[in-house]
């Protein structure tokens, strides 16, 4: 078998990431639970697998960019005879975000099945995914990380080794704790300015002129001003990520009060039916369109 690349998980992040591989001429073999999700990547030069089994049969390195652990288990056929048949001889590149303990157990199962495993969650949203400017955190064997670097380099501007599994996912949760504080602070400040009937373009100019200006501000502030709720990072994703942060904080004994507050906000946004909207839907909760528990 040649060094073929498979890609499973063509959602908001996965589709542009797989598209980068296709644009680079790697002809990734792709599979999605909703076949239509693969259409755009196929148009860019990817190959469509008829099934998960067909993808693993054709590829020795497989990127997983799935929504959560449940989806990963279902796709891989974990705890079924299909799992070992798919995994033997393959290298799994787990680029999504799952609980660290789940990744440890999966790595053990992959090794028992005769496969290789690397944990590579990414920092960034749809914009960096489209331009190849994601930051990957890598955990696992140095040999396996080196083996997949040529793939990941088309999707990420840098790969930072973090140690053994699950330290990349723990690092991702720590990074997302800071990210959560930044975005929740911005949304709370915007809600205050809006509720006080301040001039919002002036509010934006002051933020842009000062030390708080950053890529995140430049990404989210125009969406706030325009009331643009198209997802870069959705409420659904934020619920999953903040719950993992709170759970990991409890597991290791770290206080995460800001994450707990943000979790309450995004859960209320979810209950209000805004799962598929951008995280800026938190401002609707702060503005009283939802009712905090």
N, C-alpha and C positions, 0 to 999 in steps of 0.2 A: 504493500500500500504506500502511495506517495504521501508527502507531507501536506495533506489536504486539511482545510479549515472548515469546521462546522460552526454555525451560530444559531442558538435557540433563544427566543425571547425578543420579539420585534415590536415592543411597545414604544412609548414616548422616547425613551433613551436608547433602547436596543436597535430600533430601525436606523437612526442616523449613524450609530456605531458600526452596524453591519454594512451600511452604505459606504462608509470610509474604506472598509476592506474591499468592497467591490470596486470602488473607484481606483484603488491601488493595483487592481488587476489580479487579486488573489482568488477570484471566483469562489467566494465562500458558498458552502452548501447550507441552506437555511431551512428552518421549519418553524411554523407558528401554529398555535392552537386555533387561531382564526386565519384561515388561508389567505384572506384578503390582506392581512397585515404584511405579507411578504411581497405583495405586488410591486411596490415602489422600489424595493431592493433588487428584485428580479430585473426590473427595467434598467438598473445600473450595472448589471453583469453578474449577479449572484445566480446560483442554481437552486432550484426548488427540490427538496427531498419529499418523497411520497409519504414518508413516515419517519418517526424517531429512529426506528431500527435501521431504515435505509440510510439515514444521516450518519449514524455511528458506524455502519458498515463501510461508508465511503470516506470517513474522516478519522484521523488519529489525534487531532487536537480540536476540542469543542469548547466554544465560549458559551457560557450560560449567563443570560441577563434577564432573569425571571423575577416576578413580582415579590415572591416570598418563598419560605421554606416548603410550604404545602405545594405550591406549583412546581418547585424543583423535584420534590419526591414523586409527584404524579408523572412528570415528564421523564424522569430517569427510571421509573419503575422500581423505585427503592422498596425493599422488603418483598420483592417478587423475583421469580427466576429470571425475568428479563434483564434485571439490573446487571448481573454478572456478565451476561452475554454482551451487553452494550459496552460495559466499562473496560473489560479486559483489553489491555494494550493501548487504551486511549488516555489522553491527558485532558483533564477537566480544568477549565479556567473559569472560576466562579467570580464574576464581576458584579453581581448584584449585592444587596445588603440583607443579611440574615442574622439571627442571633449568633454570637460567637460559639456558644455551646453546640448549636446545630452544626456549624462548620467543622468542629472537632470530630463529631460523630460521623459526619459524611466523609471526611478525610480518611478515617479508619476503615469505613466500608469500602471506599474506593481502593485503598491499598489491599484489602483482603480479596477484592475482585480482580486484582492484577492490573489496576490502573494507576495513574499518577494525578496528583491534585495540586493546584495552586490557588490561593485565595487572593483576589485582586479587586476589591471594591474600589469604586472611583468617586472622586469629588468633582462636582460640576453638574450642570443641568443641560437642557437641550441645546442651548447655544454652543457651549464648548464641545458637546457631543458631535455637533455638525461640523465644527472646524478642526476637530482632533486635538483640542486643548484641555481634555480631561487630565486629572492627576490620579494616577493609580497607586494604591498602597498594596504592597506585595508581601505575602507570608507563605512560607513553605521552603522546600529544598532549593538551595541556590542553583542547582543544576536544572530544576524544572522551571524556575523563573527565567533563567537564561534561554531555555528551550523555546519559551513563548514570547520573548521580547520582540522578535521580529513582527509578530502579529499585533501585539499591544501598541507598538510604536506608531501604528497607523491611526490609532484611536486616542492616544494619550500623549501629551507633550513631555511627560516625565513619569518614571516609575521609581517609587521610593521603597526600598526594602524595609520591612518592619519587624522581622524576626520569624518566629515559628507560628504556625496556625494555632490560635485564631487572632494573633496580634494585629493583623491588618484590619480585621473587622472591628476589633476594639478601638484601634486608632480611628477608623471611620466614624464610630459612634462619638468618640471624643471630639473630633473635628465638627461633627454635626451638632454637638452641644453648643459650640461656639457659634456656628451658623444660625442655630435656632435663636440664640440670644440676639444676634445682629438683626435678623429679619423681624422678630417680634418687637424689638425696640423701634425699628423703622416704622412698622405698622401702627404701633401705639402712638408714636410721635405724629404720624400722618393723621390719625384719627383725632388727636388733640387739636391739631392745626385746623382740620376741617370742621370740627364741632365748634371751635372758637371763631369760625368764619374768617380765618386769616386768608391772605392771598396765597394760594397754593403755589403758583409759579415763583413767588418770592421765597417761600419756604424751600422750594427745590433749589433755587439759586444759592441760598445760604449753605445748604448741605453740600452742594457741588463745589463751592468755593473753599470749603474748610477741610480739616484733617479727616473727616468722616467719609470723604469721597473714596469710592473703591469700585471694583467691578460689580459687586453685588448691588450697590446703590444704583449704578448706571443701568443695571438690568431691571431692577424692581421699581425704581421711581417713575419711569415713563409709564409703566403699567398701572401704577396707582393713580397717576394724573389722568390717564385715559379711561380708567375703569375697565381695563382689559383683563379679563379673568381666564383667558386661554392659558392652559397649563404649561409652565416651564418645569415646575415641581408641584405636583398636585396635592390637594388636601389629603387624599387617600395615602399617598406616599409619605406625607408628613406625619399622619397618624401612625403608620407603621414604624417610621424612624424614631419618632419621639417615644413611642411605647418601648422600643428596644433600648433606648437610652435610659429611660426610667428603670426598666427591668435590670439592665446591666449595672446601673448605679446601686441598686438594692443588692445585687449579687456580690459586688466587690466592696460594698460599704462606703460608697462615695455619695455625698449630698449633691443632688441635682435639682434645686428648687426652681430655677428658671425653666428647665425642661418640663417639670411637672406643670407649671403654669401654661406653657405652650401646648402641652398635651391636652389640657382641659379646653383650650381655645379651639384647637383643630378638631377635637372630638365633637365639640358643639357645632362647628361648621359641617362636619360629616353628618350629624343628626339632622341638620337643616337641609340636607340634600345637595351639598356642594362638593362632594367627593372628587369630581372630575374637573373642578376649577382650580386655578392657581392658588398657592398659599396666601395670596393677597386677600382671599375670601375671609381670612381672619379679621380684616377690617370691618366686614359686615357684622361679625359677632361683636366686636368692640363698639360698633355704632348702634348696637341694640336690636339688630335684625334677628339675632339669635338670643337665647336666654341661657346664661351660664348656669350650670347645676349648682 
